[in-house]
Structures are given as structure tokens and as C-alpha cells.
Amino acid sequence: MENSIVGRVEEIQILQKTLQSKEAELVAITGRRRIGKTYLTNMIFQENIVFNITGTQNVPSNEQLQNFTNQLSQYYHATLPLKKPDNWTEAFSMLRVYLQSISLEQKKVLFFDELPWLAGQKSGFLSAFGYFWNSWASKQNLVIVICGSAASWMIQKIVNDKGGLHNRITQHLHLEPFTLAETKEYLISREVFYDYYQIVQIYMTMGGIPHYLKAIDGTKSAIQNIDRLCFTKNGLLYDEFNRLYASLFTHSEMHLDIVRILTQKKQGMTRNAIATLSKIKNGGGLSNVLNELILSGFITEILPFGKKKKDKLFRLTDEYSLFYLQFMEANRQQGKNIWQHLSQTSTFSTWAGYAFESICLKHVESIKKVMGISGIYSSASSFYQKGTSEQEGVQIDLLIDRNDHIINLFEIKYHSQPYTLTKEYAEKLRQKLWRFQAITKTNKQINWVMISNFGLVKNQYSLGLVINDFRLEDLFATI
């Protein structure tokens, strides 16, 4: 069973242990839309599920209750439909009667999927669910799994609830997108045999989202798949952008506003800069929106090296959102093979460079493993210093500060062939290193490391300057 699931090793072990537990388990699974929460739950618990229901978006409570009744009728094998309850308190009372009619000698599983949609405003769902758990279910041989794509809602209303569900969650799993290594494994499981370069092209476009990757046609190239999925009207990702944010956030226009703002400065913006450019006041409202975007995996907080907390940057790191805003929004009506054309433009080169940097930042642990420093305590960050009238600014997108008295500075280049360091660029790297040393006043040894698609061409300018270089395949190292 678990062999048909790519990755999720730790999550599988945790879920399997809940079936062996001698106590009732209340498991919360969070993660963005299309990440595989439902699939994982069904695969692990398929033989143990005795009731499940999925919330429906933007429908009133009485329709959710009707769906509940229909589901319960099926599990009851009722010859006639059950009477719809008037409220969720009655619904959970019916569920309890049903569960008391079946044997709970072996662990049974209840699965509530897309819980935020079930528990709409003034629905009474959460209070009824809390009473059901506290008064009865917590004493039974049950596992109750609750899932939701709106990660911030799940954490605020369920995981960190101060009411009836306070401290009741026994396990909280948050599913992350696939890494590059997991993406490769997943594609192979679907008989898609791409090389590293093709996989990275796909990843820069849609990230490691299983549902998106599932649509890849292995008989076509990465460029052909991107064109088909993103730029044709029947493509899976053609209209995904607006659906994605609307399904996760109640007032998604604010979240979209911030995401669009962050595309203006791809290296990231401070909170004050975002507040200035957005229509959201720099207070609790902005904090909530930023937090929701972080928890849902769209943006990332970065604290630059040597900076204070107030200087942290917010960076758009969701691959699909960036790709949509950079290319799809303005070019979806251009017809077939448009991506073949766009991928030859200077705009593509700029985007690809940033997208590749973002991938490297997400795979720091793989980089550490290949470098042989996994066992050395270290911290990864970025560095920036504004320029003056006398000196240029300094920007380093990734550095690893190590406890063995070394700081590695990374130069990341996206190229379709091995990268050759010129005399002029080598001098630029030296100047950047010296300025970093002068500004930070570090007494650690500082080394340059290069990451590029097909490696670095060793020449007189790289020797003695770049102490190590890595290729695409190194980012696929399993942790």
C-alpha cells in the first residue's frame, strides 16, 4: 500500500501508528490545494474508513447537511434515505448511533475532508464536532482524520483552538510539495522518464504539486507539456490561478494583491514596503494575510544575514503563481506553441534565473548533503546591502554560515550549457566577497560555490576563486 505513495515516509509512519494506538486519535492534515492530503488518507486508511464526507465550497449549511445524510445513508446501506438533520448537533448524534451499531473492536476511521467548507460561518459545525469528540468519540477505538487546504484556517480554528478542541489534536501533519528527488520518483512511477534538465523546467513552472505533475505526458517534451497544460483552454493549469486562491482564502483579493506586488521585486520585500504598495493597513490585517500566504506555501520569510527581525524579507516562492503572473496571464490567448516562442525571449532568461535560484533555496539540505556538511551545524540565509553614490550594492541570494569557521557564498546560474567564468565576472565575484567581508566584519573563511545546470568550465578565472561547483543532479540528492 505505502509502496504506491511517493515520499511522505514520516507521515506514513505516523498515520500507521495511529491504527496501533490504544487510544482515540484526532489527526489534522494540512497542506495547500492539490498537495495529496486526500490521496494519502485514503491510501493509508482505505480498509478502515467507516464514514467520510467532503465539504463543498460556497454552499449553505443545509446543503452540507444533506450531503452528510446522503453519505450516512450509503454507509448504513439504508433502503430509504435517512431524514436530514436540522443541525450539526443532530447530525453527529446520528453518526454516533451509526457507529454504535458497528463493531469498534478493530480501529475504525472517520474522515472529514475540506473541513473549512463544512464548518462555514454560523453553521455550528465546530461546536457540535467538539462535543461529539469530547463527550463520546475520544473514548472509542477511533481515528478521526480532518483535512483542509486552508492551512491558516485549520491551524487557527482547529490546531490552536481555545474552545472545545483545545489541545485535542493528537497528530498534526503538514504536507509539503515534492522535492526534486520526489518529483523524479513520482514521474518515473507514472512512466515519465525525463532527464534532470527537463524535470527542472517542469518544476520551475508548477513546483512539486502531485496533482499538477500527474498531468505530464511522458511522450512529449517539457516545453510541449507546459504549452499544453498552461496555454491551451482545456489545460489543467489554464484557469487554476484564480480558483487556487479563491478556494483557500475568504478575501482572496488581498492575498492576490500581495502576490502581485511581490512579483515586482523578486528578491523579496520588507513588510513596510508591502504595506506601502498594497491597500492593506500595516497592522493586524496585513499580518493575517502574510501569515496565511506563508502557511499555505505561497510566500517565504527570509532573514538576511546580519539583519534584524524588522528587516526580514517576504519572497514569492510558489512556482506556479510566479509563472502565471510572468507569462500566462498576458499570453493565454496567443494560441498553440506560444511557450516555444516565449522560452526563447530575454524575459524567459530573467524568470528562469530567479526560478532556479528559488529552487536552490528550497533544496539547501540536498546541497549540504552533497557538500558533505550535513553533520555540521549551519544556517542558510541571504545577504544584501544597499548601494551608495560611491559603491554598488551587494546581493547574495544564498549563503551557508557554518560552525566550522567557514561561510559559503553561492553564485547560482541557469544556463543551457556548462557555465564559463569570464575575467570580468570573476573580478566582480572577488569584489563582492571583499565587500561582504568588510561589511559583516566576519573573521571566518569565505568561499565561493557555483551552482549551474551543467556545471562550471574550469579555467584560469575559476581556479582559486570557486572552491566547488554543483550541477542539476546534485539538487536531486535525497536527504
LOTOR-948118 format. One record per residue (C-alpha): x, y, z; residue in three letters. Coordinates in steps of 0.2 Angstrom, whole numbers, plus 5000, padded with zeros to 4 digits. Layout:
<pases>
XYZala;...
</pases>
This chain:
<pases>
500050005000met;501350135006glu;502450074991asn;501250164979ser;501550334988ile;503050434983val;503950514998gly;502950555014arg;503950425023val;503750515040glu;501950555038glu;501550365033ile;502450305049gln;501450425060ile;499750385052leu;500050195053gln;500550215071lys;498850295075thr;498050125069leu;499050035083gln;498750165096ser;497650105111lys;496850275112glu;495750385101ala;496750495089glu;496250655081leu;497350695066val;497450855057ala;498250855040ile;498551025032thr;499351075015gly;498951185000arg;497651134987arg;498150984976arg;499550934988ile;498950754990gly;498050755008lys;496550665002thr;497550534992tyr;498750505007leu;497250475019thr;496350365008asn;497850255004met;498350235022ile;496650205029phe;495650135014gln;495249975023glu;494750065040asn;493650205034ile;491850185040val;491250365036phe;491950505026asn;491250675020ile;492050815009thr;491450995012gly;490851084997thr;491451264993gln;490251404994asn;488651314999val;487551345014pro;487451235029ser;485851145024asn;486651085008glu;488151025018gln;486950935030leu;486050855015gln;487750785009asn;488150725026phe;486450625026thr;486750555009asn;488450495014gln;487750415030leu;486350335021ser;487650245010gln;488650185025tyr;487050125033tyr;486550035017his;484850115020ala;483450055008thr;482750235011leu;483650395013pro;483850455031leu;482950615036lys;484150765035lys;484550835052pro;484151015057asp;485851055063asn;487550985066trp;487250935083thr;485850815077glu;487050755063ala;488350705075phe;487050615086ser;486550515070met;488350475067leu;488650415085arg;487150305083val;487850235067tyr;489550195075leu;488750115090gln;487949995078ser;489549935071ile;491049845079ser;492449955085leu;493449815091glu;494749855077gln;495250035074lys;493950125063lys;494250295054val;493150445051leu;493750565038phe;493150745036phe;493950815021asp;493951005017glu;493351045034leu;493451235032pro;492051215019trp;490951105031leu;491251225045ala;490551385037gly;490151545047gln;488751515059lys;488551335054ser;488851275072gly;489951135065phe;491451165076leu;490451165092ser;489551015088ala;491150925082phe;491950975098gly;490550905109tyr;490550745098phe;492450715101trp;492450765120asn;490850685125ser;491050515116trp;492250495101ala;493850525112ser;493450365122lys;493150255107gln;494350145097asn;494350285083leu;495450385072val;494650545066ile;495550625052val;495250805047ile;495950895032cys;495951065025gly;496851165011ser;496651325020ala;498051295031ala;497951455041ser;496051415045trp;496551245051met;497851305062ile;496951445070gln;495251355071lys;495751185075ile;497651155080val;497751315090asn;495851315095asp;495551395113lys;493751315114gly;493151135114gly;494551075103leu;495951155113his;497451035114asn;496350895107arg;497350865091ile;498450715094thr;499450725077gln;499650875065his;500450835048leu;500850975036his;501150915018leu;502451005008glu;502651004989pro;503850864982phe;505650894982thr;506550874965leu;507050694970ala;505250654974glu;504650734958thr;505850624948lys;505250474958glu;503450524955tyr;503650554937leu;504550384935ile;503150294944ser;502050364930arg;503250314916glu;503850484913val;505750464910phe;506450644910tyr;508250694912asp;508750824926tyr;508550974914tyr;506850934908gln;506250894926ile;506951064932val;505951154918gln;504351074924ile;504751114942tyr;505051294938met;503351304931thr;502251214943met;503351164958gly;503150994966gly;501250984967ile;500750804964pro;499150844955his;499950954943tyr;501350834939leu;500050694936lys;499550784920ala;501350774912ile;501350674896asp;502950574895gly;502850564876thr;503050754875lys;504450864880ser;504450984895ala;504151134883ile;502651044875gln;501850994891asn;502051174898ile;501251234882asp;499851114883arg;499451124902leu;499651314904cys;499251394887phe;497851294880thr;496051324886lys;495751144891asn;497451134900gly;497451094918leu;498351254924leu;497451374912tyr;496251434924asp;496951364940glu;497651534947phe;496051614952asn;495251454958arg;496851414969leu;496751574979tyr;494851584980ala;494751414987ser;495951455001leu;495651625007phe;493951715011thr;494551885005his;495751824992ser;495951994983glu;497052044997met;498151894995his;498251914977leu;498652104979asp;500252054989ile;500751914977val;500652034963arg;501652164972ile;503052034976leu;503251994958thr;503952174956gln;505452134967lys;505851954965lys;507251954978gln;505952004992gly;505152155000met;505052215018thr;503452225027arg;503452415026asn;503752405008ala;502252295005ile;501152405016ala;501652555006thr;501252474989leu;499652374995ser;497952435000lys;498152345017ile;498552435033lys;500152395041asn;499452315056gly;498452155061gly;497652145044gly;499252135035leu;500052015047ser;498551895045asn;498651905026val;500551875026leu;500451735038asn;499051645028glu;500151655012leu;501651585022ile;500651445030leu;499951405013ser;501651395005gly;501551544993phe;502751665001ile;504351635012thr;505051745026glu;506951775024ile;508051855037leu;509551925028pro;511251885036phe;511752015049gly;510052095049lys;508752125062lys;507052045063lys;506152205056lys;507252195040asp;506652015036lys;506051995018leu;504451915011phe;504851824994arg;503551744982leu;504151564981thr;502651474973asp;503251424956glu;501551414948tyr;501051594954ser;502651674948leu;502451584931phe;500651634929tyr;500951814933leu;502551824922gln;501951734907phe;500251654907met;499151804912glu;499651904897ala;499851764884asn;498551634886arg;497551694871gln;499051684859gln;498751514853gly;499651354852lys;501551334854asn;501651504862ile;502851444875trp;504051384862gln;504251564857his;504251644875leu;505551524880ser;506751604868gln;506551784875thr;507551884887ser;506051884899thr;506251704900phe;508051714904ser;507751834918thr;506251724925trp;507251564923ala;508751634933gly;507551684948tyr;506551524947ala;508151424948phe;508851524962glu;507151494971ser;507351304968ile;509151304975cys;508451394991leu;507151264993lys;508551124992his;509851185004val;509851025013glu;510250924997ser;511651054994ile;512351025011lys;512250835009lys;513250844993val;514550965001met;514750845015gly;514250965028ile;512550895034ser;513350845051gly;514051025053ile;512851145062tyr;512551285049ser;511251415044ser;510651475027ala;510151655023ser;510351785010ser;511351955011phe;511052125004tyr;511752295006gln;511052454998lys;512252544986gly;512852714989thr;513352854977ser;515152784979glu;514952604979gln;513752474971glu;512552374982gly;512952194986val;511652054984gln;512051874988ile;510551754986asp;511151614996leu;512551595009leu;512851455022ile;513651505038asp;514551355046arg;515051315063asn;516751255057asp;517351435054his;516851445035ile;515551545026ile;515051485008asn;514351614996leu;513351544982phe;513351604964glu;511851524955ile;511751524936lys;510351454925tyr;511151404908his;510851284894ser;512651234894gln;514151224905pro;514551404913tyr;516151484909thr;516851614921leu;517551774912thr;518951884918lys;517652024921glu;516451914931tyr;517751834941ala;518352014947glu;516552054951lys;516451904962leu;518051954971arg;517452124974gln;515852054981lys;516751944993leu;517852084999trp;516452195002arg;515452065011phe;516952035022gln;517152225025ala;515352255029ile;515052105040thr;516752115048lys;516751925049thr;518351835053asn;517851675045lys;518551605029gln;517451645014ile;517251534999asn;516351554983trp;515251404977val;514451394960met;512851304956ile;512351294937ser;511351174926asn;512851084918phe;514251134930gly;515751254928leu;517051254915val;518751254924lys;519851394918asn;521151524925gln;519751634932tyr;518851504942ser;520451424949leu;520751484967gly;519051584967leu;517751454966val;518151314978ile;516651194972asn;515351184959asp;513751084958phe;512551034944arg;510751004942leu;510850824948glu;511650874964asp;509950964969leu;509150794967phe;510150714982ala;508950634994thr;509050695012ile;
</pases>
